[in-house]
Amino acid sequence: MNSKPGKTSKAVGDRRVRVVVAERNPLVISALREMLECDGRFELLASVQSGKHFLELATAREFDVAVIGWKLADMDGADVLAEIQASKLPVRIAVFSNDHDIGILKQCVRLGAQGYCFQFDDPHIIFETILAVAHGRICIPYIDINKVNDTPLAQLTVRERELLAVLSDGWTNLQIATRTGISENTVKYHLKNLYDKLDVRNRAMAVALYSRERRTQKQPFG
């Protein structure tokens, strides 16, 4: 696959668009396969259910566009996109999501996805998204670009970010209290406020969110 948009566009214009699909649900894969095969503009080269297998295909780079689900058998779409970025693989990706969560769309934009559509979209929208990505364009639903980097962590104070950072390092409430000179009750009070801001229920969920956001940002918090 040629990574230069202009040459890719010309090559795609002379033949069918070569597509690979990565999706954990076999029923979704089957539906996509039937849709793509019934449309003469596309050629489905392969379908996989795991991120590991998709990354192997991405390394070979013998397709024009990858259509990936947000949840794969072994990893999330965010992990796949982050791996693509880290490995500097010149592949073009359209995320095929079944979740109407604007947070997922923002993550995809930050992580370099060129296309984004929903599984409940009309087929022509899905086709046009794939075609646009194949021809070197970006095709995503409307989003205020100024708010792309708005994340749950963006609303935290510096102190709250520091607190979240030490939580991720495994500090207990007692350790936090001892090292900051406040009482355990005060620590619990700050943690409750932190959980409320992040819309999570406990420490594990807060740390998981923190870890996910750190992977999607060039400059980590803390």
Helices and strands as residue ranges (DSSP letters): H 5-13, E 17-22, H 26-38, E 42-48, H 51-60, E 65-69, H 77-87, E 93-97, H 102-110, E 115-118, H 123-134, G 145-147, G 152-155, H 158-168, H 173-180, H 184-198, H 203-216
